[in-house]
């Protein structure tokens, strides 16, 4: 139990700077620079999915949680959000580097995530209408108390969502710990033909432990390349948790989750065929 609690605390501490930075930026934007920033976004809006794909490759899931907030307020397009989610590798890269995994095994996974994120992100960007920009409604829902200053509001946002994330992450960590990686390993071994689907469903779990599990199974040669790619494409860290917390449109949230599963599974199948 102590290990689960410590893991949860560490998971939350890693994203705290991203959460606080995002909320501080949103408060500053609403108070001082919204019109100027809107002009910049409109001028360079087509680069969103590309930047999202590149930022998502940065280890940990800070950018996916930040993207969830920026999408909810309408600052970034759904295509950019999807690109960030698909390219996010969470704990994969740190684990592989600490295990002295050769780059010949790391780079193909990063390449698959980057290319898939970029292609799918731009497809969504051109096919799905942009969400209306509305920071005011976000602040009203979160009771930000802007009159007390942007620092106070950002801190309040951060504390509120951190408490919620801590509780949910603790529950998920407990479930994954009870299930155990050995049980998951045995499940994949007994149903090898279902490994793509199983890994995708593991990956969609909004928790750092899912990327750890997938990476470990791949390094142990339990799952093939296509399966680990499918799982890691679906894995956006706690980005989906943040999305469900801050975005009141649950239908849109469920569609995004389902779309991630479908894209990840399809990409894994294509890789399995050609690899």
C-alpha positions as CSV (number, residue, x, y, z in Angstrom):
1,X,0.0,0.0,0.0
2,X,2.9,2.4,0.8
3,X,4.5,1.7,-2.6
4,X,1.2,2.5,-4.4
5,X,0.8,5.7,-2.4
6,X,4.4,6.7,-3.2
7,X,4.1,5.9,-6.9
8,X,0.9,8.0,-7.0
9,X,2.6,10.9,-5.3
10,X,5.5,10.7,-7.7
11,X,3.1,10.5,-10.7
12,X,1.3,13.7,-9.6
13,X,4.5,15.6,-8.7
14,X,5.9,15.1,-12.2
15,X,3.0,16.9,-13.8
16,X,2.5,19.7,-11.3
17,X,4.8,22.1,-13.0
18,X,3.0,21.6,-16.3
19,X,-0.4,22.0,-14.7
20,X,0.6,25.2,-12.8
21,X,2.3,26.6,-15.9
22,X,-0.7,25.9,-18.1
23,X,-3.2,27.6,-15.7
24,X,-0.9,30.5,-15.1
25,X,-0.7,31.0,-18.9
26,X,-4.5,30.8,-19.3
27,X,-5.0,33.4,-16.5
28,X,-2.4,35.7,-18.1
29,X,-3.9,35.2,-21.5
30,X,-7.4,36.0,-20.3
31,X,-6.3,39.1,-18.4
32,X,-3.6,40.6,-20.6
33,X,-3.0,39.2,-24.0
34,X,-5.9,37.2,-25.5
35,X,-6.4,39.3,-28.7
36,X,-2.7,39.4,-29.4
37,X,-2.3,35.7,-28.8
38,X,-5.4,34.9,-31.0
39,X,-3.7,36.8,-33.8
40,X,-0.5,34.7,-33.5
41,X,-2.5,31.4,-33.4
42,X,-4.5,32.3,-36.4
43,X,-1.3,33.2,-38.3
44,X,0.4,29.9,-37.5
45,X,-2.6,27.6,-36.8
46,X,-1.6,25.0,-39.5
47,X,1.6,24.2,-37.5
48,X,-0.4,23.0,-34.5
49,X,-0.5,19.2,-35.2
50,X,3.2,19.2,-36.2
51,X,4.2,21.0,-33.0
52,X,1.9,18.8,-31.0
53,X,3.5,15.7,-32.4
54,X,7.0,16.9,-31.5
55,X,6.1,18.0,-28.0
56,X,4.3,14.8,-27.2
57,X,7.6,12.9,-27.7
58,X,9.1,14.6,-24.7
59,X,9.1,12.0,-21.8
60,X,6.4,12.0,-19.2
61,X,2.8,13.2,-19.8
62,X,3.1,16.9,-18.9
63,X,2.3,18.1,-22.4
64,X,-0.7,15.8,-22.8
65,X,-2.2,17.2,-19.6
66,X,-1.5,20.8,-20.8
67,X,-3.0,20.0,-24.2
68,X,-6.2,18.8,-22.5
69,X,-6.7,22.2,-20.8
70,X,-5.8,24.2,-24.0
71,X,-8.2,22.2,-26.1
72,X,-11.0,22.6,-23.5
73,X,-10.6,26.4,-23.7
74,X,-10.5,26.3,-27.5
75,X,-7.0,27.5,-27.8
76,X,-5.7,24.5,-29.7
77,X,-7.6,22.4,-32.3
78,X,-8.7,18.8,-31.8
79,X,-6.1,17.8,-34.4
80,X,-3.3,19.2,-32.2
81,X,-4.8,17.5,-29.1
82,X,-4.9,14.1,-30.9
83,X,-1.4,14.6,-32.2
84,X,-0.1,15.2,-28.7
85,X,-2.0,12.2,-27.3
86,X,-0.7,9.8,-30.0
87,X,2.9,10.9,-29.7
88,X,3.1,11.0,-25.9
89,X,5.4,8.2,-24.8
90,X,5.0,8.8,-21.0
91,X,7.4,6.4,-19.2
92,X,8.6,4.5,-22.2
93,X,11.7,6.4,-23.1
94,X,13.1,6.8,-19.5
95,X,12.6,3.0,-19.0
96,X,14.3,2.1,-22.2
97,X,17.2,4.5,-21.6
98,X,17.7,3.3,-18.0
99,X,17.7,-0.3,-19.3
100,X,20.4,0.5,-21.9
101,X,18.1,-0.4,-24.7
102,X,19.9,0.2,-28.0
103,X,18.7,3.1,-30.1
104,X,17.9,0.7,-32.9
105,X,15.0,-0.5,-30.8
106,X,13.9,2.9,-29.5
107,X,13.9,5.0,-32.6
108,X,11.5,2.8,-34.6
109,X,8.8,3.3,-31.8
110,X,9.4,7.0,-31.7
111,X,9.2,7.2,-35.5
112,X,5.9,5.3,-35.6
113,X,4.5,7.6,-32.9
114,X,5.7,10.8,-34.6
115,X,4.5,9.9,-38.1
116,X,1.2,8.5,-36.9
117,X,0.5,11.5,-34.7
118,X,1.4,14.0,-37.5
119,X,-0.7,12.3,-40.2
120,X,-3.8,11.6,-38.0
121,X,-3.5,15.0,-36.3
122,X,-3.6,16.8,-39.7
123,X,-6.5,14.6,-40.9
124,X,-8.5,15.7,-37.8
125,X,-7.3,19.3,-38.2
126,X,-8.7,19.5,-41.7
127,X,-11.9,17.4,-41.2
128,X,-13.1,18.5,-37.8
129,X,-14.3,22.1,-37.1
130,X,-12.4,24.0,-34.5
131,X,-13.9,24.3,-31.0
132,X,-15.0,27.8,-30.1
133,X,-12.5,29.7,-28.0
134,X,-14.0,30.3,-24.5
135,X,-11.7,30.9,-21.6
136,X,-14.3,32.7,-19.6
137,X,-16.6,29.7,-19.3
138,X,-13.7,27.6,-18.2
139,X,-12.9,30.1,-15.4
140,X,-16.5,30.3,-14.3
141,X,-16.8,26.5,-14.0
142,X,-13.6,26.4,-12.0
143,X,-14.4,29.4,-9.8
144,X,-11.0,30.9,-10.5
145,X,-11.5,34.2,-8.5
146,X,-9.6,36.2,-11.0
147,X,-10.0,39.4,-9.0
148,X,-7.4,38.1,-6.5
149,X,-4.7,37.9,-9.2
150,X,-3.5,35.4,-11.8
151,X,-1.1,33.7,-9.4
152,X,-3.9,33.0,-6.9
153,X,-6.2,31.7,-9.6
154,X,-3.5,29.5,-11.2
155,X,-2.7,28.0,-7.7
156,X,-6.4,27.4,-7.0
157,X,-6.9,25.6,-10.4
158,X,-3.8,23.5,-9.8
159,X,-4.7,22.4,-6.3
160,X,-8.3,21.6,-7.3
161,X,-7.3,19.3,-10.2
162,X,-4.3,17.9,-8.4
163,X,-6.6,16.5,-5.6
164,X,-8.9,15.0,-8.1
165,X,-6.1,13.5,-10.1
166,X,-4.5,12.1,-7.0
167,X,-7.6,10.2,-5.9
168,X,-8.2,8.7,-9.4
169,X,-4.6,7.9,-10.0
170,X,-4.4,6.2,-6.6
171,X,-7.4,4.0,-7.5
172,X,-5.9,3.1,-10.9
173,X,-2.5,2.3,-9.4
174,X,-4.2,0.1,-6.8
175,X,-6.1,-1.8,-9.5
176,X,-3.0,-2.3,-11.7
177,X,-1.0,-3.4,-8.7
178,X,-3.7,-6.0,-7.7
179,X,-3.8,-7.2,-11.3
180,X,0.0,-7.5,-11.4
181,X,2.2,-7.5,-14.4
182,X,2.5,-11.3,-14.2
183,X,-1.2,-11.7,-14.8
184,X,-1.1,-9.3,-17.7
185,X,2.0,-11.2,-19.1
186,X,0.2,-14.5,-18.8
187,X,-2.9,-13.1,-20.5
188,X,-0.9,-11.9,-23.5
189,X,1.0,-15.2,-23.7
190,X,-2.2,-17.3,-23.6
191,X,-3.9,-15.1,-26.2
192,X,-1.1,-14.0,-28.6
193,X,-3.6,-13.4,-31.4
194,X,-5.4,-10.9,-29.2
195,X,-2.2,-9.1,-28.1
196,X,-2.9,-6.1,-30.3
197,X,-6.3,-5.5,-28.7
198,X,-5.1,-6.3,-25.2
199,X,-2.1,-3.9,-25.5
200,X,-4.3,-1.1,-27.0
201,X,-6.8,-1.5,-24.1
202,X,-3.9,-1.4,-21.6
203,X,-2.5,1.7,-23.3
204,X,-5.7,3.6,-23.1
205,X,-5.7,3.4,-19.3
206,X,-4.9,7.0,-18.2
207,X,-2.0,6.1,-16.0
208,X,1.8,6.0,-16.0
209,X,1.7,2.3,-15.0
210,X,0.2,1.3,-18.4
211,X,3.2,2.6,-20.4
212,X,5.6,0.9,-17.9
213,X,3.8,-2.4,-18.3
214,X,3.8,-2.2,-22.1
215,X,7.5,-1.2,-22.2
216,X,8.5,-4.0,-19.8
217,X,6.6,-6.7,-21.8
218,X,8.2,-5.5,-25.0
219,X,11.7,-5.5,-23.6
220,X,11.1,-9.0,-22.3
221,X,10.0,-10.1,-25.9
222,X,6.5,-11.0,-24.6
223,X,4.7,-8.7,-27.1
224,X,5.7,-7.9,-30.7
225,X,6.6,-4.5,-32.2
226,X,3.1,-3.9,-33.6
227,X,1.5,-4.6,-30.2
228,X,3.7,-2.2,-28.2
229,X,3.2,0.5,-30.8
230,X,-0.5,0.1,-30.6
231,X,-0.4,0.3,-26.8
232,X,1.9,3.3,-26.7
233,X,0.0,5.2,-29.3
234,X,-3.2,4.8,-27.2
235,X,-1.3,5.9,-24.1
236,X,-1.5,9.6,-23.4
237,X,-0.5,9.3,-19.7
238,X,-3.0,11.2,-17.6
239,X,-4.0,13.5,-20.4
240,X,-7.3,11.8,-20.8
241,X,-8.0,12.0,-17.0
242,X,-7.4,15.8,-17.2
243,X,-9.7,16.0,-20.3
244,X,-12.6,14.3,-18.5
245,X,-12.0,16.5,-15.5
246,X,-11.9,19.9,-17.2
247,X,-14.1,19.4,-20.3
248,X,-17.8,19.2,-19.6
249,X,-18.6,17.7,-23.0
250,X,-18.4,14.0,-22.1
251,X,-19.6,12.9,-25.5
252,X,-16.7,14.6,-27.1
253,X,-14.3,13.1,-24.5
254,X,-15.7,9.6,-25.2
255,X,-15.4,10.2,-29.0
256,X,-11.7,11.2,-28.6
257,X,-11.0,8.2,-26.4
258,X,-12.7,5.9,-28.9
259,X,-10.8,7.5,-31.8
260,X,-7.5,7.0,-30.0
261,X,-8.3,3.3,-29.6
262,X,-9.4,2.9,-33.2
263,X,-6.3,4.7,-34.6
264,X,-3.9,2.8,-32.3
265,X,-5.4,-0.6,-33.2
266,X,-5.4,0.2,-36.9
267,X,-1.8,1.4,-36.8
268,X,-0.7,-1.8,-34.9
269,X,-2.4,-4.0,-37.4
270,X,-0.7,-2.2,-40.3
271,X,2.7,-2.6,-38.6
272,X,2.1,-6.3,-37.9
273,X,1.3,-6.9,-41.6
274,X,4.3,-5.1,-43.0
275,X,6.8,-5.8,-40.2
